[in-house]
Amino acid sequence: MFDLSDVRYVKRIVVGTDDPSHVKTPEEIREAQDLLNRCLSESPKGTIIGIEKSFVVLNIGEHQVVLQWLCYHIGFARKPMWLQDP
């Protein structure tokens, strides 16, 4: 049983492009997915405590482009030693 009062550290991981001026490459998205999987599988295991689903519609000339992304909030009882913040 997971209790939110045990959460002492929260890592925010964005999967997808959240900034229209900097479109992420497939490699950057894959790195974010790998980090998310590592947070959920390695010790100390994190738990998803929230998910933000967002999008933005851009008009480029006559075309409309939709950018979508998910932001995962992963809660840990303590900060993992292997997790480095930029």
C-alpha positions as CSV (number, residue, x, y, z in Angstrom):
1,M,0.0,0.0,0.0
2,F,1.4,3.4,-1.1
3,D,0.9,6.4,1.2
4,L,1.5,9.9,-0.1
5,S,2.8,11.0,3.3
6,D,5.9,8.7,2.6
7,V,6.8,10.8,-0.5
8,R,9.9,12.9,0.2
9,Y,11.1,13.5,-3.4
10,V,9.2,14.1,-6.6
11,K,10.7,13.8,-10.1
12,R,8.9,15.5,-13.0
13,I,9.5,13.7,-16.4
14,V,8.1,15.2,-19.6
15,V,7.6,12.8,-22.5
16,G,6.9,14.6,-25.7
17,T,7.5,18.2,-26.9
18,D,6.3,20.8,-24.4
19,D,8.1,23.8,-26.0
20,P,7.0,24.7,-29.6
21,S,10.3,26.6,-30.1
22,H,12.3,23.4,-29.4
23,V,10.8,20.3,-30.9
24,K,12.3,17.2,-29.3
25,T,13.9,14.6,-31.4
26,P,12.8,10.9,-31.2
27,E,16.1,10.2,-29.3
28,E,15.2,12.8,-26.6
29,I,11.7,11.3,-26.2
30,R,13.2,7.8,-26.0
31,E,15.6,9.0,-23.2
32,A,12.7,10.5,-21.2
33,Q,10.8,7.1,-21.6
34,D,13.9,5.2,-20.5
35,L,14.3,7.5,-17.4
36,L,10.6,7.0,-16.6
37,N,11.0,3.2,-16.8
38,R,14.1,3.3,-14.7
39,C,12.3,5.4,-12.0
40,L,9.5,2.8,-11.9
41,S,11.6,-0.3,-11.9
42,E,15.0,0.3,-10.1
43,S,15.5,0.6,-6.4
44,P,14.2,2.7,-4.7
45,K,11.1,2.2,-6.8
46,G,9.0,5.3,-7.5
47,T,5.3,5.6,-7.9
48,I,3.3,7.7,-10.3
49,I,1.5,10.2,-8.2
50,G,0.2,12.4,-11.0
51,I,0.0,12.8,-14.8
52,E,-0.5,16.0,-16.7
53,K,-1.8,15.6,-20.3
54,S,-1.3,18.7,-22.4
55,F,-1.3,19.9,-26.0
56,V,-0.9,23.0,-28.1
57,V,-2.2,23.8,-31.6
58,L,0.1,25.7,-33.8
59,N,-0.7,27.4,-37.1
60,I,2.3,27.1,-39.5
61,G,1.3,28.8,-42.7
62,E,-1.9,27.1,-43.8
63,H,-1.3,24.0,-41.7
64,Q,-2.2,23.2,-38.2
65,V,0.2,21.2,-36.1
66,V,-0.7,19.6,-32.7
67,L,2.1,19.1,-30.2
68,Q,1.2,16.7,-27.4
69,W,3.1,15.7,-24.2
70,L,2.6,13.9,-20.9
71,C,4.2,15.0,-17.7
72,Y,4.7,12.3,-15.1
73,H,5.2,13.1,-11.4
74,I,7.1,10.2,-9.8
75,G,7.1,10.1,-6.0
76,F,10.0,8.5,-4.0
77,A,10.4,7.9,-0.3
78,R,14.0,9.2,-0.8
79,K,15.9,10.6,-3.7
80,P,17.6,7.8,-5.7
81,M,21.4,8.1,-5.7
82,W,21.5,7.3,-9.5
83,L,19.1,10.2,-10.3
84,Q,20.9,13.4,-11.3
85,D,19.0,16.6,-11.8
86,P,20.4,18.9,-14.5
